[in-house]
Amino acid sequence: MKEVLAIIPARGGSKGLPDKNIRALAGHPLIAYSIKAALQSPSVSRVIVSTDSEIIACIAKSYGAEVPFMRPSNLAQDLSTDLDVFSHALQWLKTYENYNPDLVVQFRPTSPVRFIHDIENCINKLKNSDADSLRIVTSVFHTPFKMWLLHKENLYMQPLIKQDVIAEPYNQPRQNLPEVYWQVGTLDVIRTKVITNQKSMSGKNILPYIIDPQFAVDIDDILSFNRAEELIKKYDGVKFQL
């Protein structure tokens, strides 16, 4: 048996969609869906929220999550990284509680559309491997082989991907190009030692877990928020009951 810690990072500030982590989604604060998914997952041992907001902390506790500490404001800025946030959480838990989990699972509030069987499959897939981490991905329609970089100082644009295998991939039919996948915020599973020792949120060997694109939701504006709400309502009482 391994100790599996779920960490839900939820800072108070948000420019794209103000207060999005506690914005009402189908009758509940957005963060509630990540908390409940983590609590309902049999393999998850403990669920904590890392936040700098007293309001978020209060809401998180009301839905059953722990908030053992308040995140320092310098780790809740626009450019604060996941590594900074998770390193702080793990160090605090080790220092003040002598708690050191085997695996850490990141439940981002902005990706509320999750199924328990996927969470369990992801955790077990990493447990039964030698990989450093696992990330959920989904197939994409717009291939990066046809994307470009524009530099103000250069008159001509440059291809985003340069490689020697396919000549002029931007001139190839999409069917001739490698299938690519987009990492979504639904779930990350990481070995704790990768974060603490390697100072990385992924390590070098990353397992994929593929989900259907219709369930790949990362909320960063009102359109993606509304899309998430439509999915939550569609599956309400089946997979997302609170």
C-alpha positions in Angstrom: 0.0 0.0 0.0 1.3 3.4 -0.9 0.4 6.7 0.8 -1.2 8.9 -1.9 -1.7 12.6 -1.2 -4.0 14.7 -3.3 -3.1 18.4 -3.5 -5.6 20.9 -4.9 -3.8 24.2 -5.7 -6.2 27.2 -5.5 -5.0 30.7 -5.2 -7.3 33.6 -4.6 -6.2 35.8 -7.5 -7.4 35.2 -11.1 -7.3 37.8 -13.9 -8.9 35.8 -16.8 -12.0 34.8 -14.8 -12.2 36.6 -11.4 -12.7 34.3 -8.4 -13.0 31.3 -10.7 -11.9 28.7 -8.1 -15.1 29.5 -6.1 -17.3 30.6 -8.9 -20.6 28.7 -8.8 -20.7 25.8 -11.3 -23.9 23.9 -11.5 -24.8 24.9 -8.0 -21.4 24.3 -6.3 -18.1 26.2 -6.1 -15.7 25.1 -8.9 -13.2 23.8 -6.4 -15.8 21.5 -4.8 -15.6 19.1 -7.8 -11.9 18.5 -7.4 -12.3 18.0 -3.7 -15.1 15.5 -4.1 -13.3 13.6 -6.9 -10.2 13.2 -4.7 -12.3 12.2 -1.6 -14.2 9.6 -3.6 -11.1 8.0 -5.1 -10.3 4.8 -3.1 -6.6 5.1 -3.7 -6.2 8.6 -2.3 -5.2 8.7 1.3 -5.5 12.4 2.1 -6.8 15.5 0.4 -5.4 19.0 1.1 -5.9 22.4 -0.5 -3.1 24.8 -0.9 -4.4 28.4 -0.9 -3.6 31.9 0.1 -7.3 32.8 0.4 -9.2 32.5 3.7 -12.5 32.4 1.7 -11.2 29.4 -0.4 -9.9 27.7 2.7 -13.3 28.0 4.4 -15.1 26.6 1.4 -12.6 23.8 1.0 -13.0 22.7 4.6 -16.8 22.8 4.2 -16.5 20.2 1.4 -14.3 17.9 3.3 -10.7 18.9 2.4 -7.9 19.7 4.8 -6.2 23.1 4.8 -3.3 22.5 7.2 -1.5 25.7 6.2 -2.0 28.9 4.3 0.1 29.3 1.3 2.5 32.3 1.4 1.5 35.2 -0.8 4.8 35.1 -2.7 3.8 31.6 -3.9 0.4 32.7 -5.1 1.4 35.1 -7.9 0.6 34.9 -11.6 4.1 33.5 -12.3 4.2 31.1 -9.4 5.0 27.6 -10.5 3.5 24.3 -9.6 6.9 23.2 -8.4 7.1 26.1 -5.9 3.6 25.4 -4.6 4.1 21.6 -4.2 7.6 21.9 -2.8 6.2 24.2 -0.1 3.3 21.9 0.7 5.5 18.8 1.0 8.1 20.5 3.0 5.5 21.9 5.4 3.9 18.5 5.9 7.3 16.8 6.5 8.4 19.5 8.9 5.3 19.9 11.0 3.6 16.5 10.7 6.5 14.2 9.7 4.3 13.2 6.8 5.9 12.1 3.5 3.6 10.4 1.0 4.8 8.1 -1.7 2.7 9.6 -4.5 1.3 13.1 -5.1 -1.8 13.7 -7.3 -2.5 17.2 -8.6 -6.2 18.0 -8.9 -6.5 21.3 -10.6 -9.8 23.1 -9.8 -9.9 24.4 -13.4 -10.3 20.9 -14.7 -13.4 19.7 -12.9 -14.6 17.0 -15.4 -13.2 13.7 -14.0 -14.3 10.1 -13.6 -13.3 8.0 -10.6 -12.2 5.1 -12.8 -9.8 7.3 -14.7 -8.3 8.6 -11.4 -7.8 5.0 -10.1 -6.4 3.8 -13.4 -3.9 6.7 -13.4 -2.7 6.1 -9.9 -2.4 2.3 -10.4 -0.6 2.7 -13.7 2.1 4.8 -12.1 2.3 2.5 -9.0 2.9 -0.5 -11.2 5.7 1.1 -13.2 9.2 2.6 -12.9 8.1 5.9 -14.3 8.6 9.2 -12.6 5.1 10.6 -13.3 1.9 10.3 -15.3 0.0 13.0 -17.1 -3.4 12.9 -18.8 -3.4 13.8 -22.5 -5.8 13.9 -25.3 -5.5 13.9 -29.1 -5.5 17.3 -30.9 -6.9 18.3 -34.2 -4.6 21.3 -34.9 -1.2 19.8 -35.3 1.9 21.9 -34.1 3.7 20.8 -37.3 1.6 23.4 -39.0 2.2 26.2 -36.5 4.5 29.1 -36.8 6.6 31.6 -34.8 6.5 35.3 -35.7 9.5 37.4 -34.6 9.2 41.2 -34.7 12.8 41.5 -35.8 12.4 39.0 -38.6 10.3 39.6 -41.8 9.8 35.9 -42.3 8.0 33.5 -40.0 9.6 30.3 -38.8 8.1 26.9 -38.3 7.4 26.0 -34.6 8.8 22.5 -35.1 12.0 21.9 -36.9 13.2 18.3 -37.5 14.8 16.2 -40.2 12.4 13.3 -40.4 9.6 15.0 -42.4 10.6 17.5 -45.1 8.5 20.7 -44.9 5.8 19.2 -42.6 3.7 22.4 -42.9 3.2 21.4 -46.6 2.1 17.8 -45.8 -1.4 16.5 -45.5 -2.3 16.1 -41.8 -2.7 12.3 -42.4 1.1 12.1 -43.1 2.1 13.8 -39.9 2.7 12.1 -36.5 -0.3 12.1 -34.1 0.3 14.5 -31.3 -1.3 14.9 -27.8 -2.1 17.9 -25.7 -1.5 17.6 -21.9 -4.6 18.7 -20.0 -5.0 19.7 -16.4 -7.3 16.9 -15.4 -4.8 14.9 -13.4 -1.0 14.6 -12.7 0.4 11.7 -10.6 4.0 12.2 -9.4 6.4 10.3 -7.2 7.1 12.5 -4.2 10.9 12.0 -4.6 10.7 13.5 -8.1 9.4 16.8 -6.6 11.7 16.8 -3.6 14.9 15.4 -5.0 14.8 16.1 -8.7 13.1 19.5 -8.2 10.7 18.6 -11.0 6.9 18.1 -11.4 7.4 15.4 -14.0 10.9 13.9 -14.0 12.2 12.4 -17.2 10.0 9.3 -17.7 6.4 10.4 -18.0 3.5 7.9 -18.6 0.5 9.0 -20.7 -3.1 8.4 -19.9 -5.3 9.2 -22.9 -8.9 10.6 -22.4 -11.6 11.5 -24.9 -11.2 15.2 -26.1 -14.8 15.9 -25.1 -13.8 15.5 -21.4 -10.6 17.6 -21.7 -11.6 20.8 -20.1 -9.2 23.5 -18.8 -11.1 26.6 -17.6 -9.5 29.9 -18.3 -12.4 32.0 -19.6 -16.2 32.1 -19.5 -16.6 29.9 -22.6 -14.6 27.0 -21.1 -16.4 27.5 -17.8 -19.8 27.2 -19.6 -18.6 24.1 -21.4 -17.5 22.5 -18.1 -20.9 23.3 -16.6 -22.7 21.7 -19.5 -20.8 18.5 -19.0 -21.3 18.5 -15.3 -25.0 18.9 -15.7 -25.1 16.2 -18.4 -23.5 13.7 -16.0 -25.0 15.0 -12.8 -26.1 12.2 -10.5 -24.1 9.7 -12.5 -20.4 10.7 -12.1 -20.3 14.2 -10.5 -22.9 13.9 -7.7 -22.0 16.1 -4.7 
